[in-house]
């Protein structure tokens, strides 16, 4: 059974008074009685000589202002059962699932916090962590509260992009993670996207690019995002590909990508699209050799893309929401009959 708790923010008493006739101390008292002592809104209305509607608005505002934090504790057995099922179906070692949030930013933060805790448990002295790009990977650095390790290196596993902005670029994410762990960061001095496969091959022969990618290939852990081709996906928002290319890719069965470079169909096979072979970064075969590839996807639009990514066999740890996890299992059941034969 799920359990609801409310935590009163320690700084609440220092907040400015409530506008109008209701002081912040009164709001805190009302919230405390409601959440801790189970006093009903009707009883609070009589006790404070306020309308029930006013009490409801004050409780809502207390949550919006951070005076009250609601946490739903999912029984560990529920997550363990899901993890066993994902392990059986997709051969992954770890499933990290967060409770569902209506707000996309809150959902992203909740998933990122689980990944941060996973890193805290698993990163060893001298480890190499290959880092992808995007909002979900970037959120992990915001969640880290870590004791310093010795000799940890965070290395960019994909090139950079001006259109991505500083926050979502792998170089910036690596620097923030390194600052949290007291480690070092290494930049991949190359663009994330080039115009054609020939230019990509030429950059791969560059000594500086090759040195960094070789280090990323030796990583103990990789943090990658899973993208879809929705209007809100990073690649669409950054304008990496034209609307025509996106539409043609969808029609050809492309449902997403792993870290931007490997476009896949729902069965995890490389998608037949002209968008392939233009991103500078690790390949699927590179990821398959990394012991712990952590795929992070919080958005509820990404279930199909996550399923395709899981079917590549390159993922060891998946971090997502409970809704996504259950949707993935239903999609796996629905598409099992159309999967290509694997002897």
C-alpha positions as CSV (number, residue, x, y, z in Angstrom):
1,X,0.0,0.0,0.0
2,X,1.3,3.5,-0.8
3,X,2.1,5.8,2.0
4,X,1.8,9.6,1.9
5,X,4.0,11.8,4.1
6,X,4.5,15.6,4.3
7,X,7.8,17.3,5.1
8,X,7.7,20.8,6.3
9,X,10.5,22.8,4.8
10,X,13.0,23.9,7.5
11,X,13.2,27.4,6.1
12,X,9.5,28.0,6.2
13,X,9.5,30.1,9.4
14,X,11.9,32.6,7.7
15,X,9.6,33.1,4.7
16,X,7.8,36.4,4.1
17,X,4.3,36.9,5.6
18,X,1.4,35.7,3.5
19,X,-0.2,38.5,1.5
20,X,-3.3,40.0,3.0
21,X,-4.7,39.0,6.3
22,X,-3.2,35.4,6.5
23,X,0.3,35.3,7.9
24,X,2.8,32.7,6.8
25,X,2.9,31.2,10.4
26,X,-0.8,30.6,10.1
27,X,-0.4,28.8,6.7
28,X,2.3,26.6,8.3
29,X,0.0,25.8,11.2
30,X,-2.9,24.9,8.9
31,X,-0.6,22.7,6.8
32,X,0.8,21.0,9.8
33,X,-2.6,20.2,11.2
34,X,-3.9,19.0,7.9
35,X,-1.0,16.7,6.9
36,X,0.4,15.6,10.3
37,X,-2.7,15.5,12.5
38,X,-5.3,14.6,9.8
39,X,-7.5,17.6,10.7
40,X,-10.1,17.9,8.0
41,X,-10.5,21.0,5.8
42,X,-14.0,21.5,7.3
43,X,-12.6,21.5,10.8
44,X,-9.8,23.8,9.8
45,X,-12.4,26.2,8.3
46,X,-14.2,26.4,11.6
47,X,-11.1,26.6,13.7
48,X,-9.5,29.5,11.8
49,X,-12.8,31.2,10.8
50,X,-12.0,30.8,7.1
51,X,-14.1,29.4,4.2
52,X,-13.3,25.9,3.2
53,X,-12.4,27.2,-0.3
54,X,-9.8,29.5,1.4
55,X,-8.3,26.6,3.4
56,X,-8.0,24.6,0.1
57,X,-6.2,27.5,-1.6
58,X,-3.8,28.0,1.3
59,X,-2.9,24.3,1.3
60,X,-2.4,24.4,-2.4
61,X,-0.2,27.4,-2.1
62,X,1.8,25.8,0.7
63,X,2.7,23.0,-1.7
64,X,3.4,25.4,-4.6
65,X,5.7,27.5,-2.4
66,X,7.6,24.5,-1.1
67,X,6.3,24.7,2.5
68,X,5.0,21.2,2.1
69,X,6.5,18.4,0.0
70,X,4.4,15.3,-0.7
71,X,6.2,12.0,-1.2
72,X,4.6,8.8,-2.2
73,X,6.6,5.8,-1.0
74,X,6.3,2.9,-3.4
75,X,6.7,-0.5,-1.7
76,X,10.1,-2.0,-2.5
77,X,8.5,-5.2,-3.6
78,X,6.7,-3.5,-6.5
79,X,9.9,-2.1,-7.9
80,X,11.7,-5.4,-7.3
81,X,9.0,-7.3,-9.2
82,X,9.3,-4.9,-12.2
83,X,13.1,-5.2,-12.1
84,X,12.9,-9.0,-12.2
85,X,10.6,-8.8,-15.2
86,X,12.8,-6.4,-17.1
87,X,15.8,-8.5,-16.3
88,X,14.0,-11.6,-17.7
89,X,12.8,-9.9,-20.8
90,X,15.6,-7.5,-21.7
91,X,18.6,-9.0,-19.8
92,X,19.3,-5.8,-17.9
93,X,21.0,-5.8,-14.5
94,X,19.2,-2.9,-12.9
95,X,15.8,-1.0,-13.3
96,X,15.5,2.3,-11.5
97,X,11.9,3.5,-11.4
98,X,10.5,6.7,-9.9
99,X,7.0,7.6,-8.9
100,X,5.1,9.5,-11.5
101,X,4.8,13.3,-11.5
102,X,2.5,15.5,-13.6
103,X,5.2,18.2,-14.0
104,X,7.8,17.1,-16.6
105,X,10.6,18.9,-14.7
106,X,9.7,17.2,-11.5
107,X,9.6,13.8,-13.3
108,X,13.1,14.5,-14.8
109,X,14.5,15.4,-11.4
110,X,13.0,12.3,-9.7
111,X,14.5,10.0,-12.3
112,X,17.9,11.9,-12.2
113,X,18.0,11.5,-8.4
114,X,17.8,7.8,-8.8
115,X,20.7,7.8,-11.3
116,X,22.7,10.0,-9.0
117,X,22.2,7.6,-6.1
118,X,23.2,4.7,-8.5
119,X,26.4,6.5,-9.4
120,X,27.1,7.2,-5.7
121,X,26.9,3.5,-5.0
122,X,28.8,2.2,-8.0
123,X,31.5,4.6,-9.0
124,X,34.9,3.5,-7.8
125,X,38.3,5.3,-7.5
126,X,39.9,5.6,-10.9
127,X,36.7,5.0,-12.8
128,X,35.9,6.5,-16.2
129,X,32.4,7.7,-16.9
130,X,31.3,8.3,-20.5
131,X,28.7,11.1,-20.6
132,X,26.1,11.8,-23.3
133,X,24.0,15.0,-23.8
134,X,20.5,16.1,-23.2
135,X,18.1,17.2,-20.5
136,X,17.9,13.9,-18.7
137,X,21.6,13.4,-18.5
138,X,22.2,17.0,-17.5
139,X,19.7,16.6,-14.6
140,X,21.9,14.0,-13.0
141,X,24.6,16.5,-12.4
142,X,22.1,18.7,-10.6
143,X,21.1,15.8,-8.3
144,X,24.6,14.8,-7.2
145,X,25.7,15.2,-3.6
146,X,28.8,13.1,-3.4
147,X,31.9,12.4,-1.5
148,X,35.0,12.9,-3.6
149,X,36.6,9.9,-5.3
150,X,40.2,9.6,-6.4
151,X,41.0,9.8,-10.1
152,X,37.5,9.7,-11.5
153,X,37.3,11.0,-15.1
154,X,34.1,12.1,-16.8
155,X,34.6,12.1,-20.6
156,X,32.3,13.3,-23.3
157,X,30.9,10.4,-25.4
158,X,29.4,12.7,-28.0
159,X,30.5,16.0,-29.6
160,X,29.0,19.4,-28.7
161,X,26.4,21.6,-30.3
162,X,25.8,25.3,-30.0
163,X,22.1,24.8,-30.5
164,X,21.9,22.5,-27.5
165,X,23.0,25.3,-25.1
166,X,25.6,25.1,-22.4
167,X,23.4,23.2,-19.9
168,X,22.7,20.2,-22.1
169,X,26.1,19.9,-23.8
170,X,28.2,16.9,-22.6
171,X,31.2,19.1,-21.9
172,X,29.3,21.2,-19.4
173,X,27.7,18.1,-17.9
174,X,31.1,16.5,-17.5
175,X,32.5,19.6,-15.8
176,X,29.6,19.7,-13.3
177,X,29.9,16.0,-12.5
178,X,33.6,16.3,-12.1
179,X,33.1,19.2,-9.7
180,X,30.7,17.2,-7.6
181,X,33.0,14.2,-7.4
182,X,36.2,16.1,-7.2
183,X,37.3,14.4,-10.5
184,X,38.4,15.5,-13.9
185,X,36.5,16.1,-17.2
186,X,37.6,15.5,-20.7
187,X,36.1,17.3,-23.7
188,X,35.5,15.8,-27.1
189,X,36.7,18.5,-29.4
190,X,34.3,17.8,-32.3
191,X,30.8,18.8,-33.3
192,X,27.9,16.5,-32.4
193,X,26.5,16.6,-35.9
194,X,28.1,16.8,-39.3
195,X,26.6,17.1,-42.8
196,X,27.6,13.7,-44.1
197,X,29.2,10.3,-43.3
198,X,32.4,11.2,-45.1
199,X,33.2,14.2,-42.9
200,X,32.4,12.1,-39.9
201,X,34.9,9.4,-41.0
202,X,37.5,12.2,-41.5
203,X,37.0,13.5,-38.0
204,X,37.2,10.0,-36.5
205,X,40.8,9.9,-38.0
206,X,41.7,13.1,-36.1
207,X,44.2,12.3,-33.4
208,X,42.5,14.5,-30.8
209,X,39.0,13.2,-31.5
210,X,40.3,9.6,-31.6
211,X,42.2,9.9,-28.2
212,X,39.0,11.1,-26.4
213,X,36.7,8.5,-28.0
214,X,39.2,5.8,-27.2
215,X,39.1,6.9,-23.5
216,X,35.3,6.9,-23.6
217,X,35.3,3.4,-25.0
218,X,37.2,2.2,-22.0
219,X,34.6,3.6,-19.6
220,X,33.3,1.7,-16.7
221,X,29.9,3.5,-16.8
222,X,28.1,5.4,-19.6
223,X,25.3,7.8,-19.1
224,X,23.1,8.1,-22.2
225,X,19.7,9.6,-23.1
226,X,17.1,7.9,-25.2
227,X,15.5,10.1,-27.7
228,X,12.2,10.0,-29.7
229,X,11.2,11.9,-32.8
230,X,8.5,13.9,-31.1
231,X,8.2,17.6,-31.6
232,X,9.8,18.1,-28.1
233,X,12.8,15.9,-28.7
234,X,16.2,17.4,-28.5
235,X,17.1,16.8,-32.1
236,X,13.9,18.4,-33.3
237,X,14.1,21.4,-31.0
238,X,17.8,22.0,-31.9
239,X,17.0,21.7,-35.7
240,X,19.6,19.0,-36.3
241,X,17.4,17.5,-39.0
242,X,14.8,19.0,-41.3
243,X,11.1,18.4,-40.8
244,X,11.2,16.4,-44.0
245,X,13.9,14.1,-42.7
246,X,12.1,13.6,-39.4
247,X,8.8,12.8,-41.2
248,X,10.6,10.4,-43.6
249,X,12.3,8.7,-40.7
250,X,9.0,8.2,-38.9
251,X,7.4,6.7,-42.0
252,X,10.3,4.3,-42.3
253,X,9.7,3.0,-38.8
254,X,12.3,5.0,-36.8
255,X,11.1,5.4,-33.3
256,X,14.1,6.9,-31.5
257,X,17.8,7.0,-30.9
258,X,20.3,6.1,-28.3
259,X,22.3,9.3,-27.4
260,X,21.6,10.8,-30.8
261,X,23.9,8.7,-33.0
262,X,22.1,5.4,-33.4
263,X,18.6,5.6,-34.9
264,X,16.6,2.5,-34.2
265,X,13.2,0.9,-34.9
266,X,11.0,-0.6,-32.3
267,X,12.8,-3.9,-32.5
268,X,16.2,-2.3,-31.7
269,X,17.5,-2.7,-35.2
270,X,19.4,0.2,-37.0
271,X,16.7,2.3,-38.7
272,X,16.9,2.8,-42.5
273,X,17.2,6.6,-42.6
274,X,19.5,9.1,-44.1
275,X,20.0,10.6,-40.6
276,X,22.3,7.7,-39.7
277,X,26.1,8.2,-39.7
278,X,26.3,11.9,-39.1
279,X,26.7,12.2,-35.3
280,X,30.2,12.1,-33.7
281,X,30.2,9.8,-30.7
282,X,30.3,6.3,-29.4
283,X,28.6,3.6,-31.5
284,X,26.3,0.8,-30.4
285,X,29.2,-1.7,-30.5
286,X,31.2,0.7,-28.3
287,X,28.4,0.7,-25.7
288,X,28.1,-3.0,-25.7
289,X,31.7,-3.2,-24.3
290,X,31.0,-0.8,-21.4
291,X,30.1,-2.7,-18.2
292,X,27.2,-0.4,-17.1
293,X,25.4,1.6,-19.7
294,X,22.8,3.7,-17.9
295,X,19.9,4.8,-20.2
296,X,17.9,7.7,-18.7
297,X,14.4,8.6,-20.0
298,X,11.8,10.4,-17.9
299,X,9.3,11.6,-20.5
300,X,6.1,9.6,-21.0
301,X,6.3,10.1,-24.8
302,X,9.4,7.8,-24.9
303,X,8.0,4.3,-24.1
304,X,8.4,3.0,-27.6
305,X,11.9,4.5,-28.0
306,X,12.9,3.0,-24.7
307,X,11.6,-0.4,-25.8
308,X,13.7,-0.2,-29.0
309,X,16.7,0.8,-27.0
310,X,16.3,-2.1,-24.6
311,X,16.1,-4.5,-27.5
312,X,19.5,-3.4,-28.8
313,X,21.0,-5.3,-25.9
314,X,23.4,-2.4,-25.2
315,X,21.7,-1.2,-22.0
316,X,22.5,-2.5,-18.5
317,X,20.6,-0.1,-16.3
318,X,17.4,1.7,-17.2
319,X,16.1,4.8,-15.3
320,X,12.5,5.8,-16.0
321,X,9.1,6.3,-14.4
322,X,6.6,3.6,-13.3
323,X,4.2,4.6,-16.0
324,X,6.9,4.1,-18.7
325,X,8.0,0.8,-17.2
326,X,4.5,-0.6,-17.4
327,X,3.8,0.8,-20.8
328,X,7.1,-0.8,-22.1
329,X,5.9,-4.2,-20.9
330,X,2.6,-3.8,-22.6
331,X,4.3,-2.7,-25.8
332,X,6.7,-5.6,-25.6
333,X,3.7,-8.0,-25.4
334,X,1.9,-6.2,-28.3
335,X,4.9,-6.3,-30.6
336,X,6.4,-9.7,-29.7
337,X,4.7,-11.4,-32.6
338,X,6.3,-9.0,-35.1
339,X,9.8,-9.3,-33.8
340,X,12.4,-10.8,-36.2
341,X,13.4,-14.4,-35.6
342,X,16.6,-14.7,-33.5
343,X,18.0,-18.3,-33.5
